[in-house]
Amino acid sequence: MRTSSVGSVFGILRAATIGAAIALAVGSAALAEDTVKIGVLLIDSGPLAGLKDTQVKAVNLAIEQINAAGGAAGKKLEATFISYPGTPDTAVDGATRAVQKDGAMFITGMDTSAVTPALQAKLPTLKAIMLEVMANADGLTGKNCTPNYFRVNANDSMIMGTFREFLKDLGIKKWDIIAVDYAAGRDSADKFKALVTSQGGTIGKTLFSPNGTPDFGAKISELGADPAEGLFVTIFGSDAINLAKQQHQFGLFKKYKMVLGNSFVIPQTLPAQGETVLGVYQNIGFVAGFPGAQAEAFVKAYKEKYNGELPPYTSADQYAAIQLIAAGLQKANSTDINAVRAALSGLKTETVLGDVEIRAGDHQTARRMAISQIVMGPEGKPTYQIKKIEPGADIIAPVDPACKM
């Protein structure tokens, strides 16, 4: 990330001759022409703020490695980090600032399914391309799809496809649900209900909790009074930590044969959740131990660069987004937005996530997903044990006919 000092710039200008100033301007213009700017949105408040640091790390590592290998289409990549509080208007302001002030061609980073539609609507005006790494709602690459929007992470239907294949032979027929009370949580709950019903099961309680809930006591009591066989949990970030710790005091999870998490136990929250989530099954797009040379190299490089830290799946998705930007530039051999958009549409390539395809029909990336269980690791700390990996082609739903590019 580029930084500057206003005081030092003024000092240089005062000391510089007119000729030197002109030379500096020409040199800066040449540098800009050789650089592709990527605007990275980062949420800095609320339950998702804890993910910010690992997103920055993933972006920096990806750009460092791509530039060391020669860049893309003869250009170096450069990140412009923009922090915002996680609301649609501030996301649009941040993206606009990245494009108009810093010259970004691409937008990526942290957002939610409630924020993304506002960004999608702004992309044509900004003449920018967005590579999504967080928002899951199907409609973003379904009925609300737009030409300049591409999604690297799995959508809700792909997540449910992973659950479908995993659950079909387990024999757990009655489920309770607790989910966050906004678009992602309600969409996830509706799709899980449909999945359970399609497999001959039923739903008991369905509870929704506002984003930023500090006390889950009432929800825990309601679930524990008459638990079903399984519990499906779609609670995120700091809320997930609160729920895990508070339920442990009452032994809620132990009352179920299975607890299945959807973005509930992620690497950024697991250290704080600790033993309170042992036994929980979690869908996850990437963990250390995933097969493939790029996956293994990514884990090794991340650990070496960041003092032994293991990369979370969100970092792998973010790293892959930078890889795909570079691949689109390379395939187009151009920085023209229309050319890069065409190159990304239908792109098939190998990434840290494995072999992926960005479907031309809706710009949703087909990529593998897995179910892992939280177990006690050899170092005495909870960790992920991969139970099943599902190929992207087996879990992605057909292109929504309502998607009109």
Buried (B, 14 or more C-beta within 10 A) or exposed (E): EEEEEEEEEEEEEEEEEEEEEEEEEEEEEEEEEEBBBBBBBBBEBBBBBBBBBBBBBBBBBBBEBBBEEEBBBEBBBBBBBBBBEBBBEBBBBBBBBBBEEBBBBBBBBBBBBBBBBBBBBBBEEBEBBBBBBBBBBBBBBBEBBBBBBBBBBBBBBBBBBBBBBBBEEBEBBBBBBBBBBBBBBBBBBBBBBEBBEEBEBEBBBBBBBEBEBEEBEEBBEEBBEEBBBBBBBBBBBBBBBBBBBBBBEBEBBEBBEBBBBBBBBBBBBBEBBBEBBBBBBBBBBBBBBBEBEBBBEBBEBBBEBBEEBBBBBBBBBBBBBBBBBBBBBBBBEBBEBEBBBBBBBEBEBEBBBBBBBBBEBBBBBBBBBBBBBBEEEEEEEBBBEBEEBBBBEBBBBEBBEEBEE
